Amino acid sequence: MLLFAENDITEQRYIVNSDNWHFEKLQSTIANALGKKKPTKTATPFLMNVARSLETVKCFFTGGKQLLTKESVRVAISKTYFENAKILKALPGFSFTPLEETIEKASKLYLGTINAKH
């Protein structure tokens, strides 16, 4: 953000990510960093939509907020990749922290917080 403030860049949209990972790799990396088992079963689009429908019914009766939505199912099963060349061109010398490093740091902080409470 400071780099944008130092430049006269306005009214632009950027993809702010360093890595293009599919959802499975992201979940596995987070599980490893938290010391948990990796997901082993593939959630097919059919199963995800059944789960979403069941959650819709549950939320109708409980009044809770629906966490699994049509959009979240669509995103989870899509293979979408984003290109960050525009931001790298606009901010020469800028570099991203690798996603794996960020996940490791965040997981250590989270686990440290959890362990401090117990």
Helices and strands as residue ranges (DSSP letters): H 2-6, H 23-33, H 45-62, H 70-77, H 85-90, H 99-117
